[in-house]
Amino acid sequence: MADAEDGAPGWEAIDRALQQLYPGVVPKHYGTLVKWSLGGPDPLDGISVYRRDDHWHFVSYGMSELYAKESDDPEESGWGFELTLRLARPQPQSEPPVWALALLQNLARYVFDSGNSFAAGHHVDLNGPISLTEPQTAIRAVVFTEDPELPLIDTPHGRLRFLQLVGITLEEYAAIERWDAAQLLQVLATHLPLFVTDLARADLTAEPSVAAAIAEGVRRDGSSTGSLFVQESGWQTGTGTTLTFGAKAAEGIARVLPARLSFGRGLLIDGPDRSIELLPGDRLAITHRDRDLLELQLPAPVLDELAAALRPVAGTYRLPSAPGLTVEIVKSQIRDRDGNIVAEVG
């Protein structure tokens, strides 16, 4: 086990949970030289890695309260979770890949910087391959689920879940948007024992049984995606109403819209400054709920035309069934994990 620091009851609680899964095993542990609280760049104080026959099991230390209770919530320890990752270990690989450590630190940094937490069912498009050392991999997004071997624990500072990130393809990511993360993972479970991330695997939505299950699930359930954050989105009014979306997000919105509104559910598009709530309706109605929220009730013909206009091609599109409504698709800039622009869509 990792060496817990003096006065670190939260750290010790994580160690105890891991001892039950890996009795007598000493993992490789990667500590942080300068702690986040002291101005260091990495929010995780450490990451332990356990070697399995076919994969590496990474476990973070730092999303929960390791040393003292600092948050106001007595029920949860820190953010309420630690991150885990199971990564396929090709033979004869003897050391865990460093890029996986950086990925966990980057995800933790996003939470600490933004204040947005993760939970089971959340999913993230990584805007590129999960590992920059394996650019040909089809794994370009992640979805979160509870670690199948590490159950919820109680620590002196509150509850703690072990939240495992699972690498998925963009096609699988699209299936989650149209349907549901937990149900898709249930379908994929037979192909992904313990939800090990395998950079060498192919997209599983091409498997006939998986494709059939997704199609049936979408037809039966619709989409559980109630909101999408779209960096390049907004609206403006004048003689009419113009909705603006980034080209990269347009296709994703088009996938989710019918699977929400056709089932009587709305979809909230959250932007950095303004939000758009799209709702089913018998007639077109545009309502300003406040200065930052625009509500649109869309009848079926307008819904179909809006979905058709949401393409990754920059331009201005008018909807025949809604003369006062215009859709503007703007070019999207794709940035890497360091914030550098690496591609443009649209």
C-alpha angles and dihedrals in degrees: 000000000000117000107255115216120244112278094018106128092160091054090048091052090056090048091053092053091050093047089060091054096038107028112194094358119131110206128208105261126202113198129194116247097208116028121232089239089059095049099273121149098236121073095197113082090204148346124214120204124201121199116227128181093261106013149024119247113210121194124184131219115202113051088087129052104276101174115019138359107264106153125082094234109092092189099058130052106228109304088354097246148060121216124244133183131188111204125187112250111214115207128287094016107134102175127054113248115261094219090069090058089051091049092055091047091049093052091047090048090054090055094047094045099042102031089228112131131207128237138174109291096029115126134194132200105219094204090232143012115330088235120039088203089062103046094165095060117118090215104104105144140039136220125197126231135159112276105260094221102036113066127195113292135196116232130184086261099047141279122337130194126195105229114199122204115216121201113230139174124254089251090055089046089054090051089055091052092051095042131004136304098222094047093047091050089051089056092046094046095091089055095042111045109203086357092275112184109234116188091196097057126105128235109285097206086079089066107101095226092049093046091050092049091050093048091049092046094051091046092048103036110017118209127325091200103113098171141020128198109221115184093200102049138107145118142237134192134209125120084352140354124275122196116201125203135169116250093237093055096041097084092047092053089048090054094050100041100072092040089056108034095040087059093050094258130123131231123218117207107200117200130182092261109009138027134213123207114200115198136175115254145162091240138016111275126171116195131177103219090182137330091286103036127069119188121203124187108202127198117212098266092052091045091054093048093047092050090049091051093053098091130137091253120106114236147093119279128190123205114227093210092049109042093179095052123084130181119210119194113198129192116269124219115216114212130195124230090277093055096254118142107245103165144004127222123205 
